[in-house]
Amino acid sequence: MDKIPLTHASLGERELAAVAEVFASGWPAGQGPSGKALEAGLQERYGAGGAVALSNCGAALHLAMLALGVKPGDEVIVADYTFPAPAHAVRYVDAVPVFADVRADTGTVDPQAVAALVTPRTVGIIAVDTVGLPADYTELQAIADRHQLFLVEDAACAVGATYQGRPAGSLAEVACLSFHGRKGASSGEGGALIATDPQIAAFARRRASFGIGSIFDQGQVIGLPIPEFLEIGYNYKLSDIAAAIMRVQLERLEEFLDHRAAIAARYAELLAGEELLTVPHVPADRTHAWQSYMVTLAEGVDRGAVATDLRAANIGSFHGTWASHVQPAFESKQVCPVSADLFRRNLGIPMHAELTMSQTERVAEVLRKAVRTHATPRT
Ligand SMILES: *Cc1c(COP(=O)(O)O)cnc(C)c1O
């Protein structure tokens, strides 16, 4: 039986050729010609005021908190059911992450939960496009406007998804993307910050480069201007090598998305009617980027045993994503029951752009058999 991995990054000859060009150019570091070209492409794709290529999405979220002026002790409401990068970013600036529970049907942050958590100390909201499915931005933006809060879109998993016809990555004043190898389009590690306000983008670009402008640009200037370090910055630049890979990946994005969507549709067909699990729900006003495919197992199905059976059949699986509030690092006393329940019952099964239809069928067959084997009868 061939191995069916949970994830597989689609990187090939075209990406290698793009990397070879960067090698030949002599500028492999960040903020050079390839990085600038990626930024220009992202700015155009999202109709943004500015786009900044960064080392990863965690860095983008950190810079978003700085650019939006989050101060120690401020409260930022974060979606709970996610890779907990948003809460980390809030903590980087010594602010307080306040965890908002999620919708049971989509796993995205519940606008009502967000509204209920606003206090006089709240300065903003970080919504997450959960494993590729955009959150409810119309409702979230209304809450943000009503209380004069910022809204950040963590679109780490959602490159290529849409909400009410607009692309994920353009659904809030600041959006953060990830190009990590587990996401739908990847340069290994990488990310970007997309902003409607060009000044936010300029701030992030400078802070991503130790607080000064592009070293590549300095090399083009005639004379000897010596930039001064006026502020404390970080090194969060994306290398031009990675930027070259990403430019190719974005050209191939439609092909990847079509493939993932076809796999998702086939899983839904094959697993329909299985009462021991639920397949993902995609509301009619949005599309999913399918970074992951998570099924929710029925109460009483032994998830660990199901994963073991999948592994025995050479099929990768994963718990899905995290309930943030229960992670010890955050020492939160909050409860988010829906998120905790999804964290306990969801199971990620193989999803990537190189999965074949026959592999998809084998996964569905093994999964269906496993959930039936490991279900305790309901009392
Ligand atoms: C993967 C992920 C991140 C982190 O992305 P990196 O590029 O690895 O830093 C942030 N937020 C969400 C929702 C993610 O899924």
The ligand as an SDF file (V2000), in Angstrom:
LIG
                    3D

 15 15  0  0  0  0  0  0  0  0999 V2000
    0.2580   28.4370   10.2620 C   0  0  0  0  0  0  0  0  0  0  0  0
   -0.4430   29.5360   10.9240 C   0  0  0  0  0  0  0  0  0  0  0  0
    0.2450   30.6580   11.4280 C   0  0  0  0  0  0  0  0  0  0  0  0
    1.7310   30.7050   11.4850 C   0  0  0  0  0  0  0  0  0  0  0  0
    2.3060   30.8410   10.2480 O   0  0  0  0  0  0  0  0  0  0  0  0
    3.9120   30.8520   10.1360 P   0  0  0  0  0  0  0  0  0  0  0  0
    4.1370   31.3590    8.7580 O   0  0  0  0  0  0  0  0  0  0  0  0
    4.3580   29.4430   10.3300 O   0  0  0  0  0  0  0  0  0  0  0  0
    4.4170   31.7690   11.1920 O   0  0  0  0  0  0  0  0  0  0  0  0
   -0.4840   31.7000   11.9210 C   0  0  0  0  0  0  0  0  0  0  0  0
   -1.8190   31.6660   11.9730 N   0  0  0  0  0  0  0  0  0  0  0  0
   -2.5190   30.5970   11.5360 C   0  0  0  0  0  0  0  0  0  0  0  0
   -4.0140   30.6300   11.5940 C   0  0  0  0  0  0  0  0  0  0  0  0
   -1.8500   29.5030   11.0170 C   0  0  0  0  0  0  0  0  0  0  0  0
   -2.5440   28.4290   10.6160 O   0  0  0  0  0  0  0  0  0  0  0  0
  1  2  1  0
  2  3  1  0
  2 14  2  0
  3  4  1  0
  3 10  2  0
  4  5  1  0
  5  6  1  0
  6  7  2  0
  6  8  1  0
  6  9  1  0
 10 11  1  0
 11 12  2  0
 12 13  1  0
 12 14  1  0
 14 15  1  0
M  END
$$$$
